Each structure stands twice: as structure tokens, then as C-alpha cells.
Amino acid sequence: MEESLRIHHFEQLPSASEFVSQIESRNVPAVFKGCIKDWKAFSKWNPSSGGLDYLEERAGSSVVEAMLSRAAPVFYGNLRSHERVPLPFSTFIDFCKQRHRQNTVDPCSINSEQERHQLGESDIQQSCLPAGDSAPKQIYLAQVPIMNAENEERVQLQILSEDIQMPAILETKAISSINLWMNSDQARSSTHYDPHNNLLCIVSGCKQVVLWPPSASPMLYPMPIYGEASNHSAVALGNPDYSVYPRAQYAMENSQKVVLHAGDALFIPEGW
């Protein structure tokens, strides 16, 4: 990995002007430790201190679109692998409560064997909610709108925006959307890129993130441009078929991994 592409980690938050001139301009990801610990959401949404009850009371009556995956615990971007179903947010919270009551292991403690396995198909969605048997494992909230500047009618959880503060590093920016990802079990998303800059903020739990620079795209075989998942990789990195995707055998050596914990944020530039 070229030194110019190395992910930087910041224990202290830079100013908004430093973020623009020294971080965003490099077009390289950066980790900001404790970036959102001053959010109301950080304290109020924590499942260990009544956060699920708070969310149910605050927004339980809202109807959200949940994803049902046919390939759980992996969530792929193409429509054939999942369907979106409307359900009350309170119903999803109930699933999460069942998982939380059954929590006996800390999934954020990753041993080397698990780590090698999880590096496969995970990219930005290694969530650390507990495992169990009574709640459906395949249900997941993905990109549920809390704020959307272009389409306010889509917003399903606007009331939760009151618990989210603008991170200091983005004070000079116009935010186009704020979305919620949440699950009742461990989950992974297929490798993909976005056509805009993102700040991934961890309110609770943890996420393992595997990142590739745009220059590694040929090794990841993006889906056809005319499809609904053209920004996703066609390679199942957990079990790649090198006879079909020969360049994929070089993908992992061109990747970088970070593990984010509650309060952390990750800047993901467009195209990564």
C-alpha cells in the first residue's frame, strides 16, 4: 500500500478548516476517535442503558423499510438478494431487545481466526449486536432516512435528528442526508463504493471496515453499470472464484482494515 493512501487516525479532532485542507483534499479515509461522544444519541441510544426503550418511546410508531436478506448475514446490494418490507420501528426494536437479552459474548473481541474469516465479505457493516435464535436473523435497517435535504417526504425517522449534532469537522459543510443503519444480529454488507463523501458514525456497538482505494476497483469487479447495484463488487470475497475473477486474488493485499467503536467516526471519500 502506497504511503500516500494510508488511513490516518486522529485522537484529537481537527478544526473544520484543517479537515478541508489537510484531510478531505487528500481523498484518503481518516478515523476520528470519540468524534460523536457529545451527541445525545451516544448516551440515549445505548442498549446497555435503556437505549432501546428510549428509541421505541421516541419513534416506535414510525414505519420504516426493513431489509430481509436471502443471503444473511451478508447483505448484497442487488435486489435479487433481498426485499424491503415496511414495518413499525417498534417491531424492529423488539427484535433488537430479544438479541440484547441473549447477549453472552462480546463480538467486538475478534480473535485472529475470526478476523481472517470476517475480513472476507465485510466492508463497512460488521455490527456487534448479540446473536440469538428467537428473533429473525435476516432483518436489517439500511439507510433509513433521518434527514434528506432533497426529499423530505422520504424521511422516516426525522424525530431522531434532535439527538444528532453536526460534528465540528463538518461545520462548514452542507449535509445532504443523514441515514440510520441498525441490526438485531451481526451482519456484513457486500463490498461497494459511494458516489459522494461519507462520514460513518458509530453510535453503539462496533464495525469492522475494510477499505480499498479507487485504484483497486479492477480487482473487485464492479457490477455492470446498467444494473441496480453497479457500485457493488461482483466478487464474494469470503469465497472468491479466482477462475472467474482472477484479479481478486490480489484484492486483500491492497486493502486496509479499521475497527470502529462507539463514538468513533470514519471519513470515507467518494469512490473508496
PyRosetta script that sets phi, psi and omega in degrees:
from pyrosetta import init, pose_from_sequence

init()
pose = pose_from_sequence("MEESLRIHHFEQLPSASEFVSQIESRNVPAVFKGCIKDWKAFSKWNPSSGGLDYLEERAGSSVVEAMLSRAAPVFYGNLRSHERVPLPFSTFIDFCKQRHRQNTVDPCSINSEQERHQLGESDIQQSCLPAGDSAPKQIYLAQVPIMNAENEERVQLQILSEDIQMPAILETKAISSINLWMNSDQARSSTHYDPHNNLLCIVSGCKQVVLWPPSASPMLYPMPIYGEASNHSAVALGNPDYSVYPRAQYAMENSQKVVLHAGDALFIPEGW")
pose.set_psi(1, 128.2)
pose.set_omega(1, 179.2)
pose.set_phi(2, -63.4)
pose.set_psi(2, 143.2)
pose.set_omega(2, -178.7)
pose.set_phi(3, -60.5)
pose.set_psi(3, -32.9)
pose.set_omega(3, -178.6)
pose.set_phi(4, -67.7)
pose.set_psi(4, -15.3)
pose.set_omega(4, -179.5)
pose.set_phi(5, -102.4)
pose.set_psi(5, 3.3)
pose.set_omega(5, -178.7)
pose.set_phi(6, -67.4)
pose.set_psi(6, 136.2)
pose.set_omega(6, 177.6)
pose.set_phi(7, -71.9)
pose.set_psi(7, 132.9)
pose.set_omega(7, 177.9)
pose.set_phi(8, -97.2)
pose.set_psi(8, 145.1)
pose.set_omega(8, 178.4)
pose.set_phi(9, -116.0)
pose.set_psi(9, 130.9)
pose.set_omega(9, -177.6)
pose.set_phi(10, -117.3)
pose.set_psi(10, 118.7)
pose.set_omega(10, 174.7)
pose.set_phi(11, -79.8)
pose.set_psi(11, -29.3)
pose.set_omega(11, 176.3)
pose.set_phi(12, -115.4)
pose.set_psi(12, 137.1)
pose.set_omega(12, -176.9)
pose.set_phi(13, -70.3)
pose.set_psi(13, 132.3)
pose.set_omega(13, 172.1)
pose.set_phi(14, -73.0)
pose.set_psi(14, 166.0)
pose.set_omega(14, 174.6)
pose.set_phi(15, -74.6)
pose.set_psi(15, 168.5)
pose.set_omega(15, 179.1)
pose.set_phi(16, -61.4)
pose.set_psi(16, -39.1)
pose.set_omega(16, -180.0)
pose.set_phi(17, -70.1)
pose.set_psi(17, -37.0)
pose.set_omega(17, 177.1)
pose.set_phi(18, -66.7)
pose.set_psi(18, -36.8)
pose.set_omega(18, 178.0)
pose.set_phi(19, -60.1)
pose.set_psi(19, -46.0)
pose.set_omega(19, -178.2)
pose.set_phi(20, -66.2)
pose.set_psi(20, -46.5)
pose.set_omega(20, -171.3)
pose.set_phi(21, -82.4)
pose.set_psi(21, -30.4)
pose.set_omega(21, -171.6)
pose.set_phi(22, -110.9)
pose.set_psi(22, -19.1)
pose.set_omega(22, -174.3)
pose.set_phi(23, -117.2)
pose.set_psi(23, -59.3)
pose.set_omega(23, -178.9)
pose.set_phi(24, -60.2)
pose.set_psi(24, -38.4)
pose.set_omega(24, -176.8)
pose.set_phi(25, -67.8)
pose.set_psi(25, -22.6)
pose.set_omega(25, 178.7)
pose.set_phi(26, -77.1)
pose.set_psi(26, -20.2)
pose.set_omega(26, -178.4)
pose.set_phi(27, 58.7)
pose.set_psi(27, 40.8)
pose.set_omega(27, 178.9)
pose.set_phi(28, -130.4)
pose.set_psi(28, 138.7)
pose.set_omega(28, -179.9)
pose.set_phi(29, -58.1)
pose.set_psi(29, 156.7)
pose.set_omega(29, 177.6)
pose.set_phi(30, -147.6)
pose.set_psi(30, 142.1)
pose.set_omega(30, 178.5)
pose.set_phi(31, -104.1)
pose.set_psi(31, 132.7)
pose.set_omega(31, 179.0)
pose.set_phi(32, -117.7)
pose.set_psi(32, 105.3)
pose.set_omega(32, -177.5)
pose.set_phi(33, -70.7)
pose.set_psi(33, 132.1)
pose.set_omega(33, 175.9)
pose.set_phi(34, 67.8)
pose.set_psi(34, 20.9)
pose.set_omega(34, -173.0)
pose.set_phi(35, -60.9)
pose.set_psi(35, -34.1)
pose.set_omega(35, -172.8)
pose.set_phi(36, -118.2)
pose.set_psi(36, 23.3)
pose.set_omega(36, -179.0)
pose.set_phi(37, -68.6)
pose.set_psi(37, -13.5)
pose.set_omega(37, 176.6)
pose.set_phi(38, -90.5)
pose.set_psi(38, -1.5)
pose.set_omega(38, 176.6)
pose.set_phi(39, -67.3)
pose.set_psi(39, 143.0)
pose.set_omega(39, 171.0)
pose.set_phi(40, -60.2)
pose.set_psi(40, -35.8)
pose.set_omega(40, -179.5)
pose.set_phi(41, -60.3)
pose.set_psi(41, -33.3)
pose.set_omega(41, -176.7)
pose.set_phi(42, -61.2)
pose.set_psi(42, -38.4)
pose.set_omega(42, 179.7)
pose.set_phi(43, -92.2)
pose.set_psi(43, -35.7)
pose.set_omega(43, -172.6)
pose.set_phi(44, -83.9)
pose.set_psi(44, -23.3)
pose.set_omega(44, -176.7)
pose.set_phi(45, -95.3)
pose.set_psi(45, -0.9)
pose.set_omega(45, -174.9)
pose.set_phi(46, -68.1)
pose.set_psi(46, 118.1)
pose.set_omega(46, -179.2)
pose.set_phi(47, -58.5)
pose.set_psi(47, -26.9)
pose.set_omega(47, -177.7)
pose.set_phi(48, -75.9)
pose.set_psi(48, -11.7)
pose.set_omega(48, 179.9)
pose.set_phi(49, -129.9)
pose.set_psi(49, 40.0)
pose.set_omega(49, 175.5)
pose.set_phi(50, 82.6)
pose.set_psi(50, 15.9)
pose.set_omega(50, -175.9)
pose.set_phi(51, -64.2)
pose.set_psi(51, -35.0)
pose.set_omega(51, -179.9)
pose.set_phi(52, -69.0)
pose.set_psi(52, -38.4)
pose.set_omega(52, 175.0)
pose.set_phi(53, -63.1)
pose.set_psi(53, -40.5)
pose.set_omega(53, 178.9)
pose.set_phi(54, -61.5)
pose.set_psi(54, -47.2)
pose.set_omega(54, -178.8)
pose.set_phi(55, -63.6)
pose.set_psi(55, -38.6)
pose.set_omega(55, 179.9)
pose.set_phi(56, -66.8)
pose.set_psi(56, -41.7)
pose.set_omega(56, 178.5)
pose.set_phi(57, -67.9)
pose.set_psi(57, -37.9)
pose.set_omega(57, -174.5)
pose.set_phi(58, -75.6)
pose.set_psi(58, -42.5)
pose.set_omega(58, -170.4)
pose.set_phi(59, -137.1)
pose.set_psi(59, 14.1)
pose.set_omega(59, -174.3)
pose.set_phi(60, -58.7)
pose.set_psi(60, -30.2)
pose.set_omega(60, -177.7)
pose.set_phi(61, -79.5)
pose.set_psi(61, -11.0)
pose.set_omega(61, 179.3)
pose.set_phi(62, -70.1)
pose.set_psi(62, 144.4)
pose.set_omega(62, 176.1)
pose.set_phi(63, -97.7)
pose.set_psi(63, 127.2)
pose.set_omega(63, -178.6)
pose.set_phi(64, -119.4)
pose.set_psi(64, 159.9)
pose.set_omega(64, 174.2)
pose.set_phi(65, -93.1)
pose.set_psi(65, 118.0)
pose.set_omega(65, 177.8)
pose.set_phi(66, -102.1)
pose.set_psi(66, 153.6)
pose.set_omega(66, 177.3)
pose.set_phi(67, -101.2)
pose.set_psi(67, 130.9)
pose.set_omega(67, 171.7)
pose.set_phi(68, -108.4)
pose.set_psi(68, 116.1)
pose.set_omega(68, -174.0)
pose.set_phi(69, -95.2)
pose.set_psi(69, 138.7)
pose.set_omega(69, 172.8)
pose.set_phi(70, -90.2)
pose.set_psi(70, -1.0)
pose.set_omega(70, -177.7)
pose.set_phi(71, -129.5)
pose.set_psi(71, 24.9)
pose.set_omega(71, -177.9)
pose.set_phi(72, -54.9)
pose.set_psi(72, 144.8)
pose.set_omega(72, 9.8)
pose.set_phi(73, -88.1)
pose.set_psi(73, 11.3)
pose.set_omega(73, 177.7)
pose.set_phi(74, -92.9)
pose.set_psi(74, 134.8)
pose.set_omega(74, 177.2)
pose.set_phi(75, -112.6)
pose.set_psi(75, 111.6)
pose.set_omega(75, -179.0)
pose.set_phi(76, -92.9)
pose.set_psi(76, 157.1)
pose.set_omega(76, -176.5)
pose.set_phi(77, -78.4)
pose.set_psi(77, -19.9)
pose.set_omega(77, -176.0)
pose.set_phi(78, -78.3)
pose.set_psi(78, 148.4)
pose.set_omega(78, -173.2)
pose.set_phi(79, -68.2)
pose.set_psi(79, -21.8)
pose.set_omega(79, -178.7)
pose.set_phi(80, -70.6)
pose.set_psi(80, -20.7)
pose.set_omega(80, -174.9)
pose.set_phi(81, -94.2)
pose.set_psi(81, -5.1)
pose.set_omega(81, -180.0)
pose.set_phi(82, -157.2)
pose.set_psi(82, 166.3)
pose.set_omega(82, 171.7)
pose.set_phi(83, -134.3)
pose.set_psi(83, 150.5)
pose.set_omega(83, 178.0)
pose.set_phi(84, -99.4)
pose.set_psi(84, 131.1)
pose.set_omega(84, -178.9)
pose.set_phi(85, -129.3)
pose.set_psi(85, 137.2)
pose.set_omega(85, 176.4)
pose.set_phi(86, -78.8)
pose.set_psi(86, 138.7)
pose.set_omega(86, 174.5)
pose.set_phi(87, -156.1)
pose.set_psi(87, 155.5)
pose.set_omega(87, 177.6)
pose.set_phi(88, -61.8)
pose.set_psi(88, 140.5)
pose.set_omega(88, 177.3)
pose.set_phi(89, -57.2)
pose.set_psi(89, -32.9)
pose.set_omega(89, 179.3)
pose.set_phi(90, -62.5)
pose.set_psi(90, -34.6)
pose.set_omega(90, 178.4)
pose.set_phi(91, -66.1)
pose.set_psi(91, -42.5)
pose.set_omega(91, 177.2)
pose.set_phi(92, -64.9)
pose.set_psi(92, -39.8)
pose.set_omega(92, 178.1)
pose.set_phi(93, -60.6)
pose.set_psi(93, -37.8)
pose.set_omega(93, 177.6)
pose.set_phi(94, -60.7)
pose.set_psi(94, -40.8)
pose.set_omega(94, 176.5)
pose.set_phi(95, -59.2)
pose.set_psi(95, -44.5)
pose.set_omega(95, -179.0)
pose.set_phi(96, -64.1)
pose.set_psi(96, -37.6)
pose.set_omega(96, 179.2)
pose.set_phi(97, -63.3)
pose.set_psi(97, -39.5)
pose.set_omega(97, 178.2)
pose.set_phi(98, -61.4)
pose.set_psi(98, -43.9)
pose.set_omega(98, 178.4)
pose.set_phi(99, -62.9)
pose.set_psi(99, -44.5)
pose.set_omega(99, -175.5)
pose.set_phi(100, -62.9)
pose.set_psi(100, -38.2)
pose.set_omega(100, 179.1)
pose.set_phi(101, -66.1)
pose.set_psi(101, -26.8)
pose.set_omega(101, -177.1)
pose.set_phi(102, -93.3)
pose.set_psi(102, 5.2)
pose.set_omega(102, -174.6)
pose.set_phi(103, -69.2)
pose.set_psi(103, 113.9)
pose.set_omega(103, 177.5)
pose.set_phi(104, -122.7)
pose.set_psi(104, -11.0)
pose.set_omega(104, -177.9)
pose.set_phi(105, -128.3)
pose.set_psi(105, 147.3)
pose.set_omega(105, 174.6)
pose.set_phi(106, -92.7)
pose.set_psi(106, 100.8)
pose.set_omega(106, -178.2)
pose.set_phi(107, -66.6)
pose.set_psi(107, -11.2)
pose.set_omega(107, 179.0)
pose.set_phi(108, -76.9)
pose.set_psi(108, -13.4)
pose.set_omega(108, 175.6)
pose.set_phi(109, -88.3)
pose.set_psi(109, 96.4)
pose.set_omega(109, -171.6)
pose.set_phi(110, -100.8)
pose.set_psi(110, 118.4)
pose.set_omega(110, 175.5)
pose.set_phi(111, -82.7)
pose.set_psi(111, 172.5)
pose.set_omega(111, -170.7)
pose.set_phi(112, -64.7)
pose.set_psi(112, -37.5)
pose.set_omega(112, -179.3)
pose.set_phi(113, -67.5)
pose.set_psi(113, -44.7)
pose.set_omega(113, 177.7)
pose.set_phi(114, -62.6)
pose.set_psi(114, -40.0)
pose.set_omega(114, -176.7)
pose.set_phi(115, -61.0)
pose.set_psi(115, -43.1)
pose.set_omega(115, 179.9)
pose.set_phi(116, -63.4)
pose.set_psi(116, -37.4)
pose.set_omega(116, 179.3)
pose.set_phi(117, -69.0)
pose.set_psi(117, -43.9)
pose.set_omega(117, -174.4)
pose.set_phi(118, -72.4)
pose.set_psi(118, -22.2)
pose.set_omega(118, 178.4)
pose.set_phi(119, -62.0)
pose.set_psi(119, -20.8)
pose.set_omega(119, -173.8)
pose.set_phi(120, -58.4)
pose.set_psi(120, -84.1)
pose.set_omega(120, -170.1)
pose.set_phi(121, -92.8)
pose.set_psi(121, 0.6)
pose.set_omega(121, -178.9)
pose.set_phi(122, -79.3)
pose.set_psi(122, 139.6)
pose.set_omega(122, 165.4)
pose.set_phi(123, -130.3)
pose.set_psi(123, -59.6)
pose.set_omega(123, 176.8)
pose.set_phi(124, -129.3)
pose.set_psi(124, 18.8)
pose.set_omega(124, -174.1)
pose.set_phi(125, -132.5)
pose.set_psi(125, 47.9)
pose.set_omega(125, 174.4)
pose.set_phi(126, -92.0)
pose.set_psi(126, 88.5)
pose.set_omega(126, -176.2)
pose.set_phi(127, -88.5)
pose.set_psi(127, 148.3)
pose.set_omega(127, -173.1)
pose.set_phi(128, -115.0)
pose.set_psi(128, 53.7)
pose.set_omega(128, 168.2)
pose.set_phi(129, -91.2)
pose.set_psi(129, 154.0)
pose.set_omega(129, -170.9)
pose.set_phi(130, -69.8)
pose.set_psi(130, 161.0)
pose.set_omega(130, 179.8)
pose.set_phi(131, -97.9)
pose.set_psi(131, 159.7)
pose.set_omega(131, 179.7)
pose.set_phi(132, -175.4)
pose.set_psi(132, -174.0)
pose.set_omega(132, -172.6)
pose.set_phi(133, -120.0)
pose.set_psi(133, -16.4)
pose.set_omega(133, -170.2)
pose.set_phi(134, -91.1)
pose.set_psi(134, -27.5)
pose.set_omega(134, 178.2)
pose.set_phi(135, -93.1)
pose.set_psi(135, 148.1)
pose.set_omega(135, -178.8)
pose.set_phi(136, -64.0)
pose.set_psi(136, 125.8)
pose.set_omega(136, -174.7)
pose.set_phi(137, -76.1)
pose.set_psi(137, -17.9)
pose.set_omega(137, -170.2)
pose.set_phi(138, -91.6)
pose.set_psi(138, 2.1)
pose.set_omega(138, -175.7)
pose.set_phi(139, -92.6)
pose.set_psi(139, 144.1)
pose.set_omega(139, -170.4)
pose.set_phi(140, -159.5)
pose.set_psi(140, 140.4)
pose.set_omega(140, 171.9)
pose.set_phi(141, -99.4)
pose.set_psi(141, 123.6)
pose.set_omega(141, -178.0)
pose.set_phi(142, -130.5)
pose.set_psi(142, 122.2)
pose.set_omega(142, 174.4)
pose.set_phi(143, 57.5)
pose.set_psi(143, 43.1)
pose.set_omega(143, 175.6)
pose.set_phi(144, -77.9)
pose.set_psi(144, 122.7)
pose.set_omega(144, -171.9)
pose.set_phi(145, -70.5)
pose.set_psi(145, 130.1)
pose.set_omega(145, 168.6)
pose.set_phi(146, -102.2)
pose.set_psi(146, -32.8)
pose.set_omega(146, 174.8)
pose.set_phi(147, -149.4)
pose.set_psi(147, 138.5)
pose.set_omega(147, 174.9)
pose.set_phi(148, -146.2)
pose.set_psi(148, 113.1)
pose.set_omega(148, -174.1)
pose.set_phi(149, -68.1)
pose.set_psi(149, -26.3)
pose.set_omega(149, -175.5)
pose.set_phi(150, -95.6)
pose.set_psi(150, -20.4)
pose.set_omega(150, -175.8)
pose.set_phi(151, -146.9)
pose.set_psi(151, 81.8)
pose.set_omega(151, -177.4)
pose.set_phi(152, -65.9)
pose.set_psi(152, -25.1)
pose.set_omega(152, -178.9)
pose.set_phi(153, -68.4)
pose.set_psi(153, -23.3)
pose.set_omega(153, 178.9)
pose.set_phi(154, -74.0)
pose.set_psi(154, -21.5)
pose.set_omega(154, -168.8)
pose.set_phi(155, -66.6)
pose.set_psi(155, 122.7)
pose.set_omega(155, -175.3)
pose.set_phi(156, -102.9)
pose.set_psi(156, -24.3)
pose.set_omega(156, -175.7)
pose.set_phi(157, -129.2)
pose.set_psi(157, 44.7)
pose.set_omega(157, -175.8)
pose.set_phi(158, -58.8)
pose.set_psi(158, -31.6)
pose.set_omega(158, -176.8)
pose.set_phi(159, -61.8)
pose.set_psi(159, -25.8)
pose.set_omega(159, -179.1)
pose.set_phi(160, -76.7)
pose.set_psi(160, -11.3)
pose.set_omega(160, 179.2)
pose.set_phi(161, -63.6)
pose.set_psi(161, -21.7)
pose.set_omega(161, 179.3)
pose.set_phi(162, -67.3)
pose.set_psi(162, -18.3)
pose.set_omega(162, -179.1)
pose.set_phi(163, -96.3)
pose.set_psi(163, 3.4)
pose.set_omega(163, -175.4)
pose.set_phi(164, -118.9)
pose.set_psi(164, 127.5)
pose.set_omega(164, 178.9)
pose.set_phi(165, -108.8)
pose.set_psi(165, 151.0)
pose.set_omega(165, 177.9)
pose.set_phi(166, -65.6)
pose.set_psi(166, 120.8)
pose.set_omega(166, 175.7)
pose.set_phi(167, -58.9)
pose.set_psi(167, 141.7)
pose.set_omega(167, -175.1)
pose.set_phi(168, -57.5)
pose.set_psi(168, -32.8)
pose.set_omega(168, -177.5)
pose.set_phi(169, -69.4)
pose.set_psi(169, -14.5)
pose.set_omega(169, -178.0)
pose.set_phi(170, -109.1)
pose.set_psi(170, 15.6)
pose.set_omega(170, -174.5)
pose.set_phi(171, -60.3)
pose.set_psi(171, -26.1)
pose.set_omega(171, -179.4)
pose.set_phi(172, -94.3)
pose.set_psi(172, 3.8)
pose.set_omega(172, -174.4)
pose.set_phi(173, -101.6)
pose.set_psi(173, 153.5)
pose.set_omega(173, 170.2)
pose.set_phi(174, -97.3)
pose.set_psi(174, 120.0)
pose.set_omega(174, -177.5)
pose.set_phi(175, -88.3)
pose.set_psi(175, 127.2)
pose.set_omega(175, -178.7)
pose.set_phi(176, -87.2)
pose.set_psi(176, -30.6)
pose.set_omega(176, -179.3)
pose.set_phi(177, -160.5)
pose.set_psi(177, 154.6)
pose.set_omega(177, 171.0)
pose.set_phi(178, -129.3)
pose.set_psi(178, 125.4)
pose.set_omega(178, -176.3)
pose.set_phi(179, -127.6)
pose.set_psi(179, 153.2)
pose.set_omega(179, -179.3)
pose.set_phi(180, -109.8)
pose.set_psi(180, 131.2)
pose.set_omega(180, 167.1)
pose.set_phi(181, -113.8)
pose.set_psi(181, 133.1)
pose.set_omega(181, -177.4)
pose.set_phi(182, -156.2)
pose.set_psi(182, 141.8)
pose.set_omega(182, 178.5)
pose.set_phi(183, -141.7)
pose.set_psi(183, 165.3)
pose.set_omega(183, -179.2)
pose.set_phi(184, -104.4)
pose.set_psi(184, 7.6)
pose.set_omega(184, 179.4)
pose.set_phi(185, -159.9)
pose.set_psi(185, 171.8)
pose.set_omega(185, 175.8)
pose.set_phi(186, -64.2)
pose.set_psi(186, 143.2)
pose.set_omega(186, -177.3)
pose.set_phi(187, -149.9)
pose.set_psi(187, 159.1)
pose.set_omega(187, 175.3)
pose.set_phi(188, -132.1)
pose.set_psi(188, 150.7)
pose.set_omega(188, 171.4)
pose.set_phi(189, -113.3)
pose.set_psi(189, 150.4)
pose.set_omega(189, 179.6)
pose.set_phi(190, -66.0)
pose.set_psi(190, 153.4)
pose.set_omega(190, -177.7)
pose.set_phi(191, -62.3)
pose.set_psi(191, 131.3)
pose.set_omega(191, -176.6)
pose.set_phi(192, -157.9)
pose.set_psi(192, 167.4)
pose.set_omega(192, 172.8)
pose.set_phi(193, -124.8)
pose.set_psi(193, 163.0)
pose.set_omega(193, 175.4)
pose.set_phi(194, -117.2)
pose.set_psi(194, 151.5)
pose.set_omega(194, -178.1)
pose.set_phi(195, -87.1)
pose.set_psi(195, 23.8)
pose.set_omega(195, 179.5)
pose.set_phi(196, -156.6)
pose.set_psi(196, 163.9)
pose.set_omega(196, 178.1)
pose.set_phi(197, -72.1)
pose.set_psi(197, 144.3)
pose.set_omega(197, 178.0)
pose.set_phi(198, -128.7)
pose.set_psi(198, 150.9)
pose.set_omega(198, 166.6)
pose.set_phi(199, -120.2)
pose.set_psi(199, 107.5)
pose.set_omega(199, -178.9)
pose.set_phi(200, -86.6)
pose.set_psi(200, 117.7)
pose.set_omega(200, -175.2)
pose.set_phi(201, -114.1)
pose.set_psi(201, 129.0)
pose.set_omega(201, -177.3)
pose.set_phi(202, -99.8)
pose.set_psi(202, 109.2)
pose.set_omega(202, -179.4)
pose.set_phi(203, -83.3)
pose.set_psi(203, -40.4)
pose.set_omega(203, -179.3)
pose.set_phi(204, -150.7)
pose.set_psi(204, 152.7)
pose.set_omega(204, -179.2)
pose.set_phi(205, 80.5)
pose.set_psi(205, -152.0)
pose.set_omega(205, 178.2)
pose.set_phi(206, -151.4)
pose.set_psi(206, 161.8)
pose.set_omega(206, 177.7)
pose.set_phi(207, -137.4)
pose.set_psi(207, 135.6)
pose.set_omega(207, 170.3)
pose.set_phi(208, -96.4)
pose.set_psi(208, 130.4)
pose.set_omega(208, -174.6)
pose.set_phi(209, -124.1)
pose.set_psi(209, 128.2)
pose.set_omega(209, 173.4)
pose.set_phi(210, -111.7)
pose.set_psi(210, 127.6)
pose.set_omega(210, -172.0)
pose.set_phi(211, -123.1)
pose.set_psi(211, 138.7)
pose.set_omega(211, 174.4)
pose.set_phi(212, -122.9)
pose.set_psi(212, 142.0)
pose.set_omega(212, 174.6)
pose.set_phi(213, -72.8)
pose.set_psi(213, 160.5)
pose.set_omega(213, 178.2)
pose.set_phi(214, -54.8)
pose.set_psi(214, -29.8)
pose.set_omega(214, -178.8)
pose.set_phi(215, -66.1)
pose.set_psi(215, -16.6)
pose.set_omega(215, 179.8)
pose.set_phi(216, -88.2)
pose.set_psi(216, -0.9)
pose.set_omega(216, -176.5)
pose.set_phi(217, -53.0)
pose.set_psi(217, -41.0)
pose.set_omega(217, 179.9)
pose.set_phi(218, -58.9)
pose.set_psi(218, -27.0)
pose.set_omega(218, 179.5)
pose.set_phi(219, -78.9)
pose.set_psi(219, -15.2)
pose.set_omega(219, -174.7)
pose.set_phi(220, -105.4)
pose.set_psi(220, -3.7)
pose.set_omega(220, 173.7)
pose.set_phi(221, 49.4)
pose.set_psi(221, 73.8)
pose.set_omega(221, 176.8)
pose.set_phi(222, -56.9)
pose.set_psi(222, 147.6)
pose.set_omega(222, 179.3)
pose.set_phi(223, -63.8)
pose.set_psi(223, 161.5)
pose.set_omega(223, -179.6)
pose.set_phi(224, -54.7)
pose.set_psi(224, 140.7)
pose.set_omega(224, -174.0)
pose.set_phi(225, -63.6)
pose.set_psi(225, -23.7)
pose.set_omega(225, -177.4)
pose.set_phi(226, -88.9)
pose.set_psi(226, -1.0)
pose.set_omega(226, -178.9)
pose.set_phi(227, -89.7)
pose.set_psi(227, 174.6)
pose.set_omega(227, -178.2)
pose.set_phi(228, -80.2)
pose.set_psi(228, -9.9)
pose.set_omega(228, -178.3)
pose.set_phi(229, -126.7)
pose.set_psi(229, 43.9)
pose.set_omega(229, -174.0)
pose.set_phi(230, -67.3)
pose.set_psi(230, -16.0)
pose.set_omega(230, 178.4)
pose.set_phi(231, -92.6)
pose.set_psi(231, 5.8)
pose.set_omega(231, 179.8)
pose.set_phi(232, -105.1)
pose.set_psi(232, 152.5)
pose.set_omega(232, 175.9)
pose.set_phi(233, -77.3)
pose.set_psi(233, 143.4)
pose.set_omega(233, 176.6)
pose.set_phi(234, -83.9)
pose.set_psi(234, -6.6)
pose.set_omega(234, -174.2)
pose.set_phi(235, -93.3)
pose.set_psi(235, 127.4)
pose.set_omega(235, 170.1)
pose.set_phi(236, -83.1)
pose.set_psi(236, 95.2)
pose.set_omega(236, -169.0)
pose.set_phi(237, -66.7)
pose.set_psi(237, -18.3)
pose.set_omega(237, 177.4)
pose.set_phi(238, -70.2)
pose.set_psi(238, -27.3)
pose.set_omega(238, -179.1)
pose.set_phi(239, -149.6)
pose.set_psi(239, 64.7)
pose.set_omega(239, -173.1)
pose.set_phi(240, -72.4)
pose.set_psi(240, 145.7)
pose.set_omega(240, 175.6)
pose.set_phi(241, -97.8)
pose.set_psi(241, 99.1)
pose.set_omega(241, -175.3)
pose.set_phi(242, -70.9)
pose.set_psi(242, -16.0)
pose.set_omega(242, 175.9)
pose.set_phi(243, -72.8)
pose.set_psi(243, -27.6)
pose.set_omega(243, 177.2)
pose.set_phi(244, -93.4)
pose.set_psi(244, -35.9)
pose.set_omega(244, -177.2)
pose.set_phi(245, -125.0)
pose.set_psi(245, 70.9)
pose.set_omega(245, -173.2)
pose.set_phi(246, -61.6)
pose.set_psi(246, -33.7)
pose.set_omega(246, -178.1)
pose.set_phi(247, -70.3)
pose.set_psi(247, -18.1)
pose.set_omega(247, -176.8)
pose.set_phi(248, -64.5)
pose.set_psi(248, -20.9)
pose.set_omega(248, -179.2)
pose.set_phi(249, -65.9)
pose.set_psi(249, -15.1)
pose.set_omega(249, 178.2)
pose.set_phi(250, -100.8)
pose.set_psi(250, 2.6)
pose.set_omega(250, -171.9)
pose.set_phi(251, -66.6)
pose.set_psi(251, -48.8)
pose.set_omega(251, -172.8)
pose.set_phi(252, -64.3)
pose.set_psi(252, -32.6)
pose.set_omega(252, 179.9)
pose.set_phi(253, -71.2)
pose.set_psi(253, -12.2)
pose.set_omega(253, 176.5)
pose.set_phi(254, -103.9)
pose.set_psi(254, 13.4)
pose.set_omega(254, -177.7)
pose.set_phi(255, -106.9)
pose.set_psi(255, 165.9)
pose.set_omega(255, 172.1)
pose.set_phi(256, -133.2)
pose.set_psi(256, 146.4)
pose.set_omega(256, -178.1)
pose.set_phi(257, -120.7)
pose.set_psi(257, 139.8)
pose.set_omega(257, 170.4)
pose.set_phi(258, -132.8)
pose.set_psi(258, 150.7)
pose.set_omega(258, 172.7)
pose.set_phi(259, -116.7)
pose.set_psi(259, 121.4)
pose.set_omega(259, -177.3)
pose.set_phi(260, -103.6)
pose.set_psi(260, 139.4)
pose.set_omega(260, 178.4)
pose.set_phi(261, -116.6)
pose.set_psi(261, 170.4)
pose.set_omega(261, -176.7)
pose.set_phi(262, -53.7)
pose.set_psi(262, 130.3)
pose.set_omega(262, -178.8)
pose.set_phi(263, 99.1)
pose.set_psi(263, -16.5)
pose.set_omega(263, -178.9)
pose.set_phi(264, -84.7)
pose.set_psi(264, 160.8)
pose.set_omega(264, 175.1)
pose.set_phi(265, -138.6)
pose.set_psi(265, 148.4)
pose.set_omega(265, 179.4)
pose.set_phi(266, -125.7)
pose.set_psi(266, 122.5)
pose.set_omega(266, 172.6)
pose.set_phi(267, -82.1)
pose.set_psi(267, 120.2)
pose.set_omega(267, 178.9)
pose.set_phi(268, -115.3)
pose.set_psi(268, 107.3)
pose.set_omega(268, -178.0)
pose.set_phi(269, -69.1)
pose.set_psi(269, 157.6)
pose.set_omega(269, 174.6)
pose.set_phi(270, -50.9)
pose.set_psi(270, 133.7)
pose.set_omega(270, 174.3)
pose.set_phi(271, 90.0)
pose.set_psi(271, -14.7)
pose.set_omega(271, 177.4)
pose.set_phi(272, -78.2)
pose.dump_pdb("model.pdb")
